[in-house]
Amino acid sequence: MSFQKFYLKITTVLLGIGIGWLTVGCTSGPPTTRHLVDQPDKTVGMEVTYREGSPEYSHPAVLTPKLLDQVLQLIEIQPSSLLDRIAGGSSTAQKAFSDEQRGFLANHLATAMNQATPLETVTFYWATPRGNGIWELTSGGLYLQENNLHLVLPNYRQTVPARNPPEVPRKHPLIRIGESLHSLRAINPGQQLPHSLTTELWSAQTPHFVFPLIELTDVHMTSEVPQGTPSAPPLSPEQSIKQRLQVLEELRQEGLLTEKEYQHKRQKILEGL
């Protein structure tokens, strides 16, 4: 084999490994994902993020679109530094999510939170064309742990050159695709968690915010919830249990749960009948 062919073969193998690692992250296989909304430029769904030994989430949960709209309003883009302002940045804080985004996401995220199992993070993805073959991408996830609502934003207004919206963040919104040019913050009652407290599912640079639900219910927002697609009716207890058992079975088949852990969690689910 010539040196050129050997070099080409090694390069191809390494490239394949790199793409595979990007796609599956730290898991042993592609994450289990199901979408409630699956459009080329926007998605809302649930992705299994449970890892053996980790605490389960407090899902399914009934959260209203109005409450989730409040959460999205509490995320701001921090004012730019002097150098950033010279380059066109703003000197004042701005809302991170537009009225259109909040109108769409608040309704569909409420439906997803009501259907998510304790093993899933609710995910969302939004792509906006910016012309000249450039897309601006925002994606992230929500999960409830006890009385705290967590919001992670692996990607916020990331610019990507592509003819169509990229498939990896559309299918798996929790995969980080690059560094953001924007600094985000949560205003009261939200707070940003230290990087050391972020989970293994996203990198230390991923913005991670937590909102105590007991404080959110007392927040007075001046604007109304934007009009959007109505939420689907909540699942009945029987439907919720059936759905959770199906996800549990998928996890066992994919080797993400041991047989002992599968049986233990199945028994806990069935106790809800």
C-alpha positions as CSV (number, residue, x, y, z in Angstrom):
1,M,0.0,0.0,0.0
2,S,1.4,3.4,-1.0
3,F,1.9,6.1,1.6
4,Q,-0.8,8.3,0.0
5,K,-3.4,5.5,0.2
6,F,-2.4,4.6,3.8
7,Y,-2.7,8.3,4.8
8,L,-6.2,8.6,3.1
9,K,-7.4,5.5,4.8
10,I,-6.3,6.6,8.3
11,T,-7.8,10.1,7.7
12,T,-11.1,8.5,6.7
13,V,-11.2,6.3,9.8
14,L,-10.4,9.2,12.1
15,L,-13.0,11.4,10.4
16,G,-15.6,8.7,10.9
17,I,-14.8,8.3,14.5
18,G,-15.0,12.1,15.1
19,I,-18.5,12.3,13.4
20,G,-19.7,9.3,15.4
21,W,-18.5,10.8,18.7
22,L,-20.2,14.1,17.8
23,T,-23.5,12.3,17.1
24,V,-23.7,10.0,20.1
25,G,-21.9,12.1,22.7
26,C,-21.1,10.1,25.8
27,T,-23.6,7.4,25.3
28,S,-23.2,3.9,23.9
29,G,-25.5,4.7,21.0
30,P,-27.7,7.4,19.5
31,P,-30.1,9.0,22.0
32,T,-33.7,7.8,22.0
33,T,-35.7,10.7,20.7
34,R,-39.4,11.3,19.9
35,H,-40.8,14.5,18.4
36,L,-44.1,16.1,19.1
37,V,-43.4,18.8,16.5
38,D,-41.0,17.8,13.6
39,Q,-40.6,20.5,11.0
40,P,-37.5,21.3,8.9
41,D,-36.9,24.6,10.9
42,K,-38.3,23.8,14.3
43,T,-38.8,20.8,16.6
44,V,-40.2,20.1,20.1
45,G,-39.8,16.6,21.6
46,M,-38.3,14.4,24.3
47,E,-34.9,12.9,24.4
48,V,-33.7,10.1,26.8
49,T,-30.9,11.6,28.9
50,Y,-31.0,9.2,31.8
51,R,-27.8,7.5,32.8
52,E,-27.6,4.6,35.1
53,G,-27.3,5.8,38.7
54,S,-28.5,9.3,38.0
55,P,-31.6,10.8,39.7
56,E,-34.8,10.7,37.7
57,Y,-36.7,13.8,36.7
58,S,-40.1,14.9,38.1
59,H,-41.9,14.1,34.9
60,P,-44.6,14.0,33.6
61,A,-45.6,17.5,35.0
62,V,-48.4,19.9,34.3
63,L,-46.8,23.3,33.5
64,T,-49.0,25.9,31.9
65,P,-47.9,27.7,28.7
66,K,-48.1,31.0,30.7
67,L,-45.6,29.8,33.2
68,L,-43.2,28.6,30.5
69,D,-43.6,31.9,28.7
70,Q,-42.5,33.6,31.9
71,V,-39.4,31.4,32.0
72,L,-38.4,32.3,28.5
73,Q,-38.9,36.0,29.2
74,L,-36.5,35.7,32.2
75,I,-33.6,34.9,29.9
76,E,-31.7,38.0,28.6
77,I,-28.7,38.7,26.4
78,Q,-26.3,40.6,28.5
79,P,-25.2,44.1,27.4
80,S,-22.2,44.2,25.2
81,S,-18.8,45.4,26.2
82,L,-17.4,48.6,24.7
83,L,-15.4,46.5,22.1
84,D,-18.5,44.5,21.2
85,R,-20.6,47.7,20.8
86,I,-18.0,49.1,18.4
87,A,-18.6,46.0,16.4
88,G,-22.4,46.6,16.4
89,G,-23.5,45.1,19.8
90,S,-26.1,46.6,22.1
91,S,-25.4,48.5,25.3
92,T,-28.7,47.4,26.9
93,A,-30.0,44.0,27.8
94,Q,-32.4,42.3,25.3
95,K,-34.8,39.5,25.6
96,A,-33.3,36.2,24.4
97,F,-36.5,34.9,22.8
98,S,-38.7,36.8,20.4
99,D,-42.5,36.9,20.8
100,E,-42.8,34.5,17.9
101,Q,-40.5,32.0,19.5
102,R,-42.2,32.2,22.9
103,G,-45.6,31.9,21.3
104,F,-44.6,28.6,19.6
105,L,-42.4,27.2,22.3
106,A,-44.5,27.9,25.4
107,N,-47.5,25.9,24.1
108,H,-45.6,23.0,22.7
109,L,-43.2,22.7,25.6
110,A,-46.1,22.6,28.0
111,T,-47.5,19.6,26.1
112,A,-44.1,17.9,26.0
113,M,-43.5,18.4,29.8
114,N,-46.9,16.7,30.4
115,Q,-45.9,13.7,28.3
116,A,-42.2,13.4,29.2
117,T,-41.1,10.4,31.3
118,P,-38.8,10.7,34.3
119,L,-36.0,9.5,32.0
120,E,-36.4,12.2,29.3
121,T,-35.4,15.9,28.8
122,V,-37.9,18.0,26.8
123,T,-36.0,19.4,23.8
124,F,-36.5,22.2,21.3
125,Y,-34.9,23.5,18.2
126,W,-35.4,26.7,16.1
127,A,-33.6,27.6,12.9
128,T,-33.9,31.0,11.2
129,P,-32.5,31.7,7.6
130,R,-30.3,34.7,7.5
131,G,-29.6,34.8,3.8
132,N,-26.5,33.9,1.8
133,G,-26.7,30.3,2.8
134,I,-26.5,31.1,6.6
135,W,-28.8,29.6,9.3
136,E,-29.1,30.8,12.8
137,L,-29.8,28.0,15.3
138,T,-31.1,27.9,18.9
139,S,-31.7,24.6,20.7
140,G,-31.9,23.4,24.2
141,G,-33.8,21.4,26.8
142,L,-36.1,21.6,29.9
143,Y,-36.4,19.3,32.8
144,L,-38.1,19.4,36.2
145,Q,-36.2,18.2,39.3
146,E,-38.4,18.3,42.4
147,N,-39.6,21.9,42.4
148,N,-36.9,23.4,40.2
149,L,-37.3,23.9,36.5
150,H,-34.0,23.7,34.6
151,L,-33.3,25.2,31.2
152,V,-30.1,24.4,29.2
153,L,-29.1,26.2,26.0
154,P,-26.3,24.3,24.3
155,N,-26.8,26.4,21.2
156,Y,-28.0,30.0,21.1
157,R,-28.2,31.9,17.8
158,Q,-25.3,29.8,16.3
159,T,-24.6,30.7,12.7
160,V,-24.1,27.8,10.4
161,P,-23.4,27.9,6.6
162,A,-25.7,25.3,5.1
163,R,-28.2,25.0,2.2
164,N,-30.8,23.5,4.7
165,P,-31.1,23.4,8.5
166,P,-28.3,21.1,9.8
167,E,-29.6,17.6,10.8
168,V,-27.6,16.9,14.0
169,P,-28.9,19.7,16.2
170,R,-32.4,19.3,14.6
171,K,-32.6,15.6,15.6
172,H,-30.6,16.0,18.8
173,P,-30.9,19.6,20.2
174,L,-28.8,18.9,23.2
175,I,-25.6,18.4,21.2
176,R,-23.4,21.6,21.2
177,I,-22.2,22.6,17.8
178,G,-20.0,25.6,18.7
179,E,-19.3,28.6,20.8
180,S,-21.9,31.3,21.1
181,L,-21.2,35.0,20.4
182,H,-23.9,36.0,23.0
183,S,-23.7,35.9,26.8
184,L,-26.9,35.0,28.5
185,R,-28.2,35.6,32.0
186,A,-31.4,34.8,34.0
187,I,-33.1,37.7,35.8
188,N,-34.8,37.2,39.2
189,P,-36.1,34.6,40.2
190,G,-33.8,32.6,37.9
191,Q,-30.2,31.9,38.5
192,Q,-27.4,30.5,36.4
193,L,-25.8,27.4,37.8
194,P,-22.0,27.2,38.1
195,H,-20.3,25.1,35.4
196,S,-19.3,22.5,37.9
197,L,-23.0,21.6,38.4
198,T,-23.9,21.0,34.8
199,T,-24.6,17.4,33.9
200,E,-22.4,15.2,31.8
201,L,-24.8,15.5,28.9
202,W,-23.6,19.0,27.9
203,S,-20.3,20.8,28.1
204,A,-19.1,23.1,30.9
205,Q,-19.7,26.1,28.6
206,T,-23.4,25.3,28.2
207,P,-25.7,28.0,29.8
208,H,-27.7,26.2,32.5
209,F,-30.4,28.1,34.4
210,V,-32.7,27.0,37.3
211,F,-36.1,28.5,38.2
212,P,-37.8,27.7,41.5
213,L,-41.5,27.0,40.6
214,I,-42.7,28.4,43.9
215,E,-41.2,31.8,43.0
216,L,-42.2,31.7,39.3
217,T,-45.9,31.5,40.3
218,D,-45.6,34.9,42.0
219,V,-43.8,36.6,39.1
220,H,-45.9,39.3,37.4
221,M,-45.2,39.7,33.8
222,T,-46.5,42.8,32.0
223,S,-47.1,41.1,28.6
224,E,-49.5,38.4,27.8
225,V,-48.6,35.0,26.5
226,P,-48.2,35.3,22.7
227,Q,-50.7,33.5,20.5
228,G,-49.5,30.2,19.3
229,T,-50.6,26.7,18.5
230,P,-53.0,25.4,21.3
231,S,-51.5,22.7,23.5
232,A,-52.7,19.1,23.1
233,P,-54.9,17.7,25.8
234,P,-53.0,16.1,28.8
235,L,-52.5,12.4,28.9
236,S,-54.7,10.3,31.1
237,P,-52.9,8.4,33.9
238,E,-53.3,5.1,31.9
239,Q,-51.8,6.7,28.8
240,S,-48.9,8.2,30.7
241,I,-48.0,4.8,32.4
242,K,-48.2,3.1,29.0
243,Q,-45.9,5.6,27.4
244,R,-43.4,5.4,30.3
245,L,-43.3,1.6,30.0
246,Q,-42.6,1.9,26.3
247,V,-39.7,4.2,26.8
248,L,-38.4,1.9,29.6
249,E,-38.5,-1.1,27.3
250,E,-36.6,0.9,24.6
251,L,-33.9,1.7,27.1
252,R,-33.5,-1.9,28.1
253,Q,-33.2,-3.0,24.5
254,E,-30.6,-0.4,23.8
255,G,-28.5,-1.5,26.8
256,L,-29.0,1.7,28.7
257,L,-30.6,-0.1,31.7
258,T,-29.5,-3.2,33.4
259,E,-32.2,-5.9,33.9
260,K,-32.3,-5.3,37.6
261,E,-32.7,-1.6,37.1
262,Y,-35.3,-2.2,34.4
263,Q,-37.4,-4.4,36.7
264,H,-37.1,-2.0,39.6
265,K,-38.3,1.0,37.5
266,R,-41.0,-1.0,35.9
267,Q,-42.4,-1.9,39.3
268,K,-42.4,1.7,40.4
269,I,-44.3,2.7,37.3
270,L,-46.9,0.0,37.7
271,E,-47.5,1.1,41.3
272,G,-49.1,4.2,39.8
273,L,-52.0,2.1,38.4
